[in-house]
Amino acid sequence: MGTNLFVGSLSWGVNDAMLQEAFEKAGTVVSAKVISDRMSGRSKGFGFVEMATPEEAQAAIDMWHEQELDGRKIIVNEARPKED
C-alpha cells in the first residue's frame, strides 16, 4: 500500500494530470486527485497524491513542499486519516 500526501494551496488551474505529472518527478504516483466542489465543479484548492512507497512520498515532500506549482507555493505533507 502506498503513502497518501495532502497537497494544499493549489491554484485553480491545476488538474489531476498536472498534479500527477509534477509528482512523478519524485517517484511512482499511484493516484493523483484534485478535490472539486460538487456543485460548481471548481477546484477546492487542494488534493491528494498517493506515492508507491514511503521513501518516494518523503522525496515528494522534500521536492515540492513550499515550492511553486502553476504560479502558487504549495503545501505538501503526509495526509492524516479522515476523522469521524
C-alpha positions as CSV (number, residue, x, y, z in Angstrom):
1,M,0.0,0.0,0.0
2,G,1.2,3.5,-0.9
3,T,1.5,6.6,1.2
4,N,-1.1,9.4,0.8
5,L,0.0,13.0,0.7
6,F,-2.1,16.1,1.2
7,V,-1.3,18.9,-1.3
8,G,-2.7,22.3,-0.4
9,S,-2.8,25.9,-1.8
10,L,-3.2,24.6,-5.3
11,S,-4.0,27.2,-8.0
12,W,-7.4,26.9,-9.6
13,G,-5.8,25.8,-12.9
14,V,-4.2,22.6,-11.5
15,N,-5.9,19.4,-12.6
16,D,-5.4,15.7,-11.8
17,A,-3.0,15.2,-14.8
18,M,-0.8,18.2,-13.8
19,L,-0.6,17.0,-10.2
20,Q,0.4,13.5,-11.3
21,E,3.0,14.8,-13.8
22,A,4.6,17.1,-11.2
23,F,4.8,14.4,-8.5
24,E,6.1,11.7,-10.9
25,K,9.4,13.7,-10.8
26,A,9.8,12.4,-7.2
27,G,8.8,8.7,-7.8
28,T,5.9,6.4,-8.7
29,V,2.5,8.0,-8.4
30,V,-0.3,5.5,-7.7
31,S,-3.0,8.2,-7.9
32,A,-3.4,12.0,-8.0
33,K,-6.7,13.7,-7.4
34,V,-7.6,17.4,-7.1
35,I,-10.7,17.8,-5.0
36,S,-13.6,19.7,-6.7
37,D,-16.7,21.3,-5.4
38,R,-19.7,19.1,-6.2
39,M,-22.0,21.9,-7.2
40,S,-19.7,24.1,-9.3
41,G,-17.1,21.6,-10.3
42,R,-14.4,24.2,-9.4
43,S,-11.3,23.1,-7.6
44,K,-11.3,23.5,-3.8
45,G,-7.6,24.3,-3.9
46,F,-6.3,21.0,-2.5
47,G,-5.8,17.4,-3.5
48,F,-4.2,14.1,-2.6
49,V,-1.4,12.2,-4.2
50,E,-0.6,8.6,-3.4
51,M,3.0,7.6,-3.8
52,A,4.0,4.0,-4.2
53,T,6.4,3.8,-1.2
54,P,7.1,5.8,2.0
55,E,10.5,6.7,0.6
56,E,9.0,8.2,-2.6
57,A,6.4,10.1,-0.5
58,Q,9.2,11.6,1.6
59,A,11.1,12.5,-1.7
60,A,7.9,14.2,-3.0
61,I,7.5,16.2,0.3
62,D,11.2,17.2,0.1
63,M,10.9,18.2,-3.6
64,W,7.5,20.0,-3.5
65,H,6.8,21.4,-0.1
66,E,6.7,25.3,-0.3
67,Q,7.7,25.1,-4.0
68,E,5.8,26.7,-6.9
69,L,3.3,24.8,-9.0
70,D,1.4,26.7,-11.6
71,G,2.3,30.0,-10.0
72,R,1.5,29.2,-6.4
73,K,3.6,27.9,-3.5
74,I,2.0,24.6,-2.5
75,I,2.0,22.8,0.9
76,V,2.8,19.1,0.9
77,N,2.7,16.8,3.9
78,E,1.6,13.3,4.8
79,A,-2.2,13.0,4.8
80,R,-3.9,12.3,8.1
81,P,-6.7,9.7,8.3
82,K,-10.2,11.2,7.9
83,E,-11.8,11.9,11.3
84,D,-15.4,10.9,12.0
